[in-house]
Amino acid sequence: MTKRGRFVVLEGTDGAGTTTQGDALTDYLRSRDLEVVRTAQPSSLQTGTLIRQILRGEITDGSRPIDAAAVALLFAADRIDHARRIVLPALQRGAWVVCDRHLGSSLAFQVSDAEHGGNQVDGDWVLAINQHALQADLTLWLDIEVEAALARIASRGKPLERFETAAMLTRVRNRFLALYTAPPTLLGPLQRIDAAAQRETVARAIRRSVDDLLQRPEQAR
C-alpha cells in the first residue's frame, strides 16, 4: 500500500516570500528523494486563471472591482477543483504537495477585501463555503511587517495588484494574526515563521518544521 503524501501550505501577505520559500522547500524535499508537486492558489486551472485576471484588474464590474463575495466564491470553487484534479491525485500516489496559499488566504484576504468595500463577508461565511476544502497537513504562515513587505513588492518593478497597498496589507496581516491566535479546525496545524529574516534563515526554519512533519506517523484521513 502506497504511503500517502503530505500537503504543505505557505501563507502570508504579498511580499512575505511564499513563492521563494516554497521553491526552496521543494528543492529540499526533492533532495530527500521525495516526489514533490509544486503548485499554488489561485491555481493554473480555468477558475484560477479567471481569479488572477480579476486580481490584476483585467476583469471588472464596469468601473468597480468585482464584488468581494463573488471573488470569495470563485476561490472556493477553484480550491475544490484544484484539490480534486491536482492535490489529491498527488497525495494518493505518495507525493508531497507544496502550495502557495490555501484556505488561510481566503480567511485573510477575502474578509479584509470585504471589510474594505463594506460587504457582508465574514470569516464564518468563508469557512462555510469552504467546508469541503482539503485540510493541509501543515500550514506555515510567513509573517512580515507591512513596510518590509511593501519594499519587497516595489523591488519587483511590476504594477500593483488588488491587495498590494499599505492599508490592505495591514488588514490582511491583522487577519493572519487573528487566525494564528485562534486557528479554525479546518485550517489544520498552523505555525508562524519570521519572514523578515535573511532568506536562508527563513528557509532553515521552514525545513525544521517540515522535518518534524517527516518524522510524524501518517494520520488517518
SERO-4910 file (N, C-alpha, C, O; in steps of 0.05 Angstrom, whole numbers):
BEGIN
 pado doro    nc1    nc2    nc3   cac1   cac2   cac3    cc1    cc2    cc3    oc1    oc2    oc3
  Met    A     17    -24      0      0      0      0     18     25      0     36     27     16
  Thr    A     12     43    -18     28     68    -21     22     86      3     -1     91     10
  Lys    A     43     97     15     40    116     37     31    142     26     42    152      6
  Arg    A     11    154     38      0    180     29     21    201     32     37    202     52
  Gly    A     22    220     13     40    242     14     30    263     35     11    258     49
  Arg    A     43    286     36     36    307     54     30    333     39     42    338     18
  Phe    A     12    348     50      3    373     37     12    396     55      3    400     77
  Val    A     32    412     45     44    434     60     37    460     46     41    463     22
  Val    A     27    479     61     18    505     50     35    527     62     41    527     86
  Leu    A     42    546     45     56    571     55     37    594     51     27    599     29
  Glu    A     32    609     73     14    631     73     29    657     81     51    656     91
  Gly    A     16    679     76     28    705     83     17    727     66      5    722     45
  Thr    A     23    752     74     15    774     57     32    774     32     52    760     30
  Asp    A     24    790     12     41    794    -11     68    805     -1     68    822     17
  Gly    A     89    796    -13    116    805     -4    128    789     18    150    795     27
  Ala    A    114    769     28    124    753     50    144    732     41    160    722     57
  Gly    A    145    726     15    164    707      5    154    679      2    170    660      2
  Thr    A    127    675     -1    117    648     -2    127    633    -27    133    609    -25
  Thr    A    129    647    -49    138    633    -74    168    626    -72    175    603    -78
  Thr    A    184    644    -63    213    639    -60    218    616    -40    233    598    -46
  Gln    A    204    617    -18    209    596      3    195    570     -5    205    548      2
  Gly    A    173    571    -20    161    547    -30    179    532    -49    181    508    -49
  Asp    A    192    548    -67    212    536    -85    235    523    -71    244    501    -77
  Ala    A    245    537    -50    267    526    -34    259    501    -20    275    482    -18
  Leu    A    235    501     -9    226    476      5    223    453    -15    229    430     -8
  Thr    A    213    459    -38    210    438    -59    237    426    -65    240    401    -66
  Asp    A    258    443    -69    285    432    -74    295    415    -51    307    394    -55
  Tyr    A    289    424    -26    298    409     -3    285    381     -2    298    361      2
  Leu    A    259    380     -6    245    355     -5    254    336    -27    256    312    -23
  Arg    A    259    347    -50    269    331    -72    297    320    -66    304    298    -75
  Ser    A    312    335    -51    339    325    -43    337    302    -24    356    287    -19
  Arg    A    313    299    -12    308    276      6    295    253     -9    284    234      3
  Asp    A    297    254    -36    286    234    -54    256    231    -52    245    208    -54
  Leu    A    242    253    -47    213    253    -47    202    265    -73    214    284    -84
  Glu    A    180    254    -83    167    267   -105    152    291    -94    137    288    -74
  Val    A    154    314   -108    141    338    -99    126    351   -122    136    354   -144
  Val    A    101    358   -116     85    373   -135     84    402   -125     75    407   -103
  Arg    A     94    421   -141     95    449   -133     71    463   -146     68    462   -170
  Thr    A     55    476   -130     30    488   -140     23    513   -125     38    521   -107
  Ala    A      0    524   -131     -8    550   -119    -38    553   -121    -51    541   -138
  Gln    A    -49    570   -104    -76    580   -107    -75    611   -108    -61    623    -91
  Pro    A    -89    624   -127   -106    612   -147    -89    592   -164    -65    596   -168
  Ser    A   -103    572   -174    -90    551   -189    -85    559   -218    -92    581   -227
  Ser    A    -72    541   -233    -68    545   -262    -92    535   -278    -91    535   -303
  Leu    A   -113    525   -264   -136    515   -278   -154    539   -287   -148    562   -282
  Gln    A   -177    532   -300   -193    553   -312   -203    574   -291   -201    598   -296
  Thr    A   -214    564   -269   -224    583   -249   -202    600   -237   -205    624   -232
  Gly    A   -179    587   -232   -156    602   -221   -146    623   -240   -139    645   -231
  Thr    A   -146    617   -266   -138    637   -286   -157    661   -285   -148    684   -288
  Leu    A   -183    656   -283   -202    678   -281   -197    695   -256   -198    720   -258
  Ile    A   -191    682   -234   -186    697   -209   -161    715   -213   -161    738   -204
  Arg    A   -140    705   -225   -116    721   -229   -122    745   -246   -111    767   -242
  Gln    A   -139    742   -266   -146    765   -283   -161    786   -267   -157    810   -271
  Ile    A   -178    777   -248   -193    795   -231   -174    810   -213   -176    835   -210
  Leu    A   -155    796   -201   -136    808   -182   -118    829   -196   -109    848   -184
  Arg    A   -112    824   -222    -96    843   -237   -112    866   -248   -101    885   -260
  Gly    A   -139    866   -243   -156    887   -253   -163    885   -282   -173    904   -294
  Glu    A   -158    862   -294   -165    858   -322   -194    852   -327   -205    856   -349
  Ile    A   -208    843   -306   -237    839   -307   -249    855   -284   -241    851   -261
  Thr    A   -268    873   -290   -281    890   -270   -311    890   -274   -321    879   -294
  Asp    A   -325    902   -255   -353    907   -257   -357    936   -265   -364    953   -249
  Gly    A   -354    941   -291   -354    968   -300   -330    983   -290   -307    975   -297
  Ser    A   -334   1004   -274   -312   1019   -263   -304   1009   -236   -285   1020   -223
  Arg    A   -317    988   -226   -312    978   -198   -299    951   -199   -303    936   -219
  Pro    A   -285    944   -178   -274    916   -176   -298    896   -173   -319    904   -165
  Ile    A   -293    872   -181   -313    851   -176   -319    848   -146   -301    850   -130
  Asp    A   -344    844   -140   -353    842   -112   -337    821    -96   -331    800   -106
  Ala    A   -330    828    -71   -313    811    -55   -326    784    -50   -312    763    -49
  Ala    A   -353    783    -46   -366    757    -42   -364    739    -67   -360    715    -64
  Ala    A   -366    751    -90   -364    736   -115   -335    725   -118   -332    702   -126
  Val    A   -315    741   -111   -288    732   -112   -283    709    -92   -269    690    -99
  Ala    A   -294    712    -68   -291    691    -48   -303    664    -58   -291    643    -53
  Leu    A   -326    666    -71   -338    641    -82   -321    629   -104   -319    605   -106
  Leu    A   -309    646   -121   -291    636   -141   -267    621   -129   -259    600   -139
  Phe    A   -256    633   -108   -234    620    -94   -242    593    -83   -227    573    -85
  Ala    A   -266    591    -71   -275    566    -60   -278    545    -82   -271    522    -79
  Ala    A   -289    553   -105   -293    535   -128   -266    526   -138   -262    502   -144
  Asp    A   -247    544   -141   -220    537   -151   -206    518   -131   -192    500   -139
  Arg    A   -211    522   -105   -198    505    -85   -208    476    -87   -192    458    -85
  Ile    A   -234    472    -92   -244    445    -95   -233    433   -121   -224    410   -121
  Asp    A   -234    448   -143   -224    437   -168   -194    431   -166   -185    410   -176
  His    A   -179    448   -154   -150    445   -151   -144    420   -134   -126    404   -141
  Ala    A   -159    416   -112   -155    392    -95   -161    367   -111   -145    348   -109
  Arg    A   -183    366   -125   -191    341   -138   -175    334   -163   -171    311   -169
  Arg    A   -165    355   -176   -150    349   -201   -120    349   -198   -106    336   -214
  Ile    A   -110    362   -178    -81    364   -174    -71    353   -148    -54    336   -147
  Val    A    -82    363   -126    -71    357    -99    -76    328    -91    -57    313    -85
  Leu    A   -101    320    -91   -108    293    -82    -95    271    -98    -84    252    -87
  Pro    A    -95    272   -125    -81    251   -140    -51    249   -133    -40    227   -132
  Ala    A    -39    272   -128    -10    271   -120     -7    258    -92     10    241    -89
  Leu    A    -24    266    -73    -22    254    -46    -27    224    -47    -13    209    -33
  Gln    A    -46    216    -63    -53    188    -64    -31    170    -75    -29    146    -69
  Arg    A    -14    181    -92      8    165   -103     33    169    -86     54    158    -93
  Gly    A     31    183    -64     53    186    -45     70    211    -48     90    214    -34
  Ala    A     63    229    -66     78    253    -70     71    274    -48     50    274    -37
  Trp    A     90    292    -43     85    315    -26     76    338    -44     84    340    -67
  Val    A     58    354    -33     49    378    -48     56    403    -32     50    405     -9
  Val    A     71    421    -45     78    447    -34     62    468    -48     65    472    -72
  Cys    A     46    482    -33     27    501    -45     29    529    -34     30    533    -10
  Asp    A     31    549    -52     29    577    -44     -1    583    -39    -16    583    -58
  Arg    A     -8    587    -15    -35    597     -7    -56    575     -9    -55    557    -26
  His    A    -75    577     10    -97    558     11   -120    571     26   -125    595     22
  Leu    A   -132    557     44   -156    568     58   -149    592     75   -165    611     77
  Gly    A   -125    593     87   -118    615    104   -118    642     89   -125    662    100
  Ser    A   -111    641     63   -111    665     47   -140    676     43   -145    700     43
  Ser    A   -159    657     39   -187    666     36   -196    679     62   -210    699     62
  Leu    A   -189    667     85   -198    677    111   -184    704    117   -195    720    132
  Ala    A   -161    709    105   -147    735    110   -154    755     88   -163    777     94
  Phe    A   -149    747     63   -152    766     41   -181    773     35   -188    796     33
  Gln    A   -198    753     31   -225    758     23   -241    773     45   -257    791     39
  Val    A   -237    766     70   -250    780     92   -240    809     93   -256    827     97
  Ser    A   -214    813     90   -203    840     90   -214    857     67   -220    880     70
  Asp    A   -216    844     44   -226    858     20   -255    866     24   -263    888     17
  Ala    A   -271    849     36   -299    855     41   -302    877     62   -319    895     58
  Glu    A   -285    877     83   -286    898    103   -280    925     90   -292    945     96
  His    A   -261    925     72   -253    950     58   -276    960     40   -280    984     39
  Gly    A   -290    942     28   -312    950     10   -339    952     23   -359    958      9
  Gly    A   -341    946     49   -366    947     62   -385    923     56   -409    925     61
  Asn    A   -374    902     46   -390    878     40   -393    860     65   -376    860     82
  Gln    A   -415    846     65   -421    828     88   -408    800     83   -423    781     79
  Val    A   -382    799     83   -368    774     81   -350    771    106   -332    787    110
  Asp    A   -356    751    122   -341    748    147   -328    720    147   -332    704    129
  Gly    A   -312    715    168   -297    690    169   -315    666    171   -308    645    159
  Asp    A   -337    668    185   -356    645    187   -367    638    159   -369    614    153
  Trp    A   -374    658    143   -385    652    117   -363    640     99   -369    621     84
  Val    A   -339    651    100   -317    639     84   -312    610     92   -308    594     75
  Leu    A   -312    604    118   -309    577    127   -332    559    116   -328    536    108
  Ala    A   -356    570    116   -379    555    107   -377    547     78   -383    524     70
  Ile    A   -369    566     61   -367    560     32   -342    543     26   -340    532      4
  Asn    A   -324    540     45   -300    524     42   -301    498     59   -280    487     64
  Gln    A   -325    490     68   -326    468     86   -316    441     74   -309    423     89
  His    A   -315    440     48   -304    415     35   -275    419     26   -265    402     12
  Ala    A   -262    440     35   -234    445     28   -217    423     40   -222    414     62
  Leu    A   -196    416     26   -177    396     36   -160    409     58   -148    430     54
  Gln    A   -158    396     81   -142    406    103   -113    400     99   -105    378     92
  Ala    A    -96    421    102    -67    417     99    -56    402    123    -66    403    145
  Asp    A    -35    386    117    -20    373    139     -4    393    155      1    389    179
  Leu    A      4    415    142     19    436    156     16    462    140     20    462    116
  Thr    A      9    483    154      8    510    142     29    527    156     29    530    181
  Leu    A     47    539    140     68    556    150     61    585    143     60    592    120
  Trp    A     56    601    164     49    629    159     75    645    160     88    647    181
  Leu    A     83    656    137    107    673    135     99    701    143     87    716    127
  Asp    A    106    709    167     98    735    178    119    756    173    143    752    179
  Ile    A    111    779    163    129    801    158    115    828    162     91    830    157
  Glu    A    130    848    172    118    874    176    110    886    149    122    880    129
  Val    A     90    903    150     79    914    125     99    930    110    101    928     85
  Glu    A    115    946    124    135    963    110    155    946     95    163    953     72
  Ala    A    164    924    107    183    907     94    170    893     70    183    889     49
  Ala    A    145    885     73    131    872     50    128    891     27    132    883      4
  Leu    A    121    916     33    118    936     11    144    941     -3    145    944    -28
  Ala    A    167    941     11    193    945     -1    199    922    -20    209    926    -42
  Arg    A    193    898    -12    197    875    -30    180    876    -55    189    871    -77
  Ile    A    154    884    -51    136    886    -73    146    907    -93    146    902   -117
  Ala    A    155    930    -83    164    952   -100    189    943   -116    193    952   -139
  Ser    A    206    926   -104    230    918   -117    225    900   -142    243    897   -159
  Arg    A    201    890   -144    194    873   -167    191    890   -193    195    880   -215
  Gly    A    184    915   -189    180    932   -213    156    926   -229    155    932   -253
  Lys    A    135    914   -217    111    906   -232     87    923   -222     88    933   -199
  Pro    A     66    926   -238     42    940   -229     31    927   -204     31    902   -202
  Leu    A     20    943   -186      9    932   -161    -17    918   -167    -33    927   -184
  Glu    A    -22    896   -152    -47    882   -154    -66    892   -132    -60    910   -117
  Arg    A    -90    880   -131   -112    890   -115   -105    892    -85   -114    910    -72
  Phe    A    -89    874    -75    -83    873    -46    -56    886    -39    -48    884    -15
  Glu    A    -43    898    -58    -15    907    -53    -14    937    -46      1    952    -59
  Thr    A    -29    945    -25    -28    972    -14    -22    969     15    -27    949     28
  Ala    A    -12    991     27     -6    990     56    -30    984     73    -29    969     91
  Ala    A    -53    997     66    -77    993     82    -87    964     80    -94    953    100
  Met    A    -86    953     56    -96    926     52    -77    906     65    -86    887     78
  Leu    A    -51    910     62    -32    892     74    -35    892    104    -32    871    117
  Thr    A    -40    915    116    -44    917    145    -68    901    153    -67    886    173
  Arg    A    -90    904    139   -115    889    146   -110    859    143   -118    843    160
  Val    A    -96    851    122    -92    823    117    -73    811    139    -78    789    149
  Arg    A    -52    826    145    -34    816    167    -49    813    193    -45    794    208
  Asn    A    -66    832    199    -82    830    224   -100    806    224   -104    793    245
  Arg    A   -111    799    201   -128    775    199   -111    750    203   -120    732    217
  Phe    A    -87    749    192    -69    726    196    -62    724    226    -61    702    237
  Leu    A    -57    747    239    -52    746    268    -75    734    283    -71    718    302
  Ala    A    -99    742    276   -123    731    289   -125    701    285   -132    686    303
  Leu    A   -120    692    260   -121    663    254   -100    648    270   -105    626    279
  Tyr    A    -76    660    272    -55    646    287    -62    644    317    -55    624    330
  Thr    A    -75    664    327    -83    664    355   -105    643    361   -104    629    381
  Ala    A   -124    640    342   -146    621    346   -152    608    319   -172    615    306
  Pro    A   -135    589    310   -139    577    283   -164    560    283   -168    543    300
  Pro    A   -181    563    262   -204    545    259   -194    516    253   -173    512    241
  Thr    A   -210    497    261   -202    469    258   -197    462    229   -178    447    223
  Leu    A   -213    473    210   -210    466    182   -183    474    171   -173    463    151
  Leu    A   -170    494    184   -144    503    174   -122    483    179   -102    482    165
  Gly    A   -125    466    200   -104    446    206    -81    459    222    -84    482    230
  Pro    A    -59    445    226    -36    455    241    -25    480    228    -19    481    204
  Leu    A    -21    501    245    -11    527    235     13    536    251     12    536    276
  Gln    A     35    542    237     59    552    251     67    579    239     64    583    215
  Arg    A     78    596    256     88    622    247    118    621    242    133    609    258
  Ile    A    126    633    219    154    635    212    161    665    209    146    679    196
  Asp    A    182    674    221    191    702    218    203    705    190    225    697    185
  Ala    A    187    718    172    195    720    144    212    745    139    221    749    117
  Ala    A    217    761    160    234    785    156    263    778    158    280    795    151
  Ala    A    270    755    167    298    746    170    310    742    142    297    744    122
  Gln    A    336    737    142    350    731    117    338    706    104    327    688    117
  Arg    A    339    705     77    326    684     62    334    656     72    316    639     76
  Glu    A    359    651     76    368    625     85    359    619    113    354    596    120
  Thr    A    358    639    130    348    635    158    319    627    157    311    609    172
  Val    A    303    639    141    275    632    138    273    603    127    257    587    137
  Ala    A    289    597    107    289    570     96    296    549    116    284    527    116
  Arg    A    315    554    134    322    535    155    299    531    174    294    508    183
  Ala    A    286    552    181    263    550    200    241    533    187    228    517    201
  Ile    A    236    537    162    216    521    147    225    491    147    208    474    151
  Arg    A    250    486    141    260    459    140    256    445    167    250    421    168
  Arg    A    261    459    189    258    447    215    229    439    219    223    417    230
  Ser    A    210    456    212    182    449    215    174    425    198    160    407    206
  Val    A    185    424    173    178    402    155    192    377    164    181    355    161
  Asp    A    216    379    175    230    355    185    213    342    208    212    317    210
  Asp    A    201    358    224    183    348    245    160    333    232    152    311    242
  Leu    A    149    344    211    127    331    197    136    304    184    121    285    184
  Leu    A    160    304    173    171    280    161    172    257    182    169    233    175
  Gln    A    178    264    206    182    243    227    156    234    240    155    214    254
  Arg    A    134    249    235    109    241    247     96    218    233     99    215    208
  Pro    A     82    200    247     68    178    234     45    190    217     34    211    223
  Glu    A     39    175    196     17    184    178     -9    184    193    -16    166    208
  Gln    A    -25    206    190    -51    209    203    -72    196    185    -72    198    161
  Ala    A    -92    184    198   -114    173    183   -131    196    172   -134    217    184
  Arg    A   -141    192    147   -156    212    134   -184    201    126   -200    216    114
***
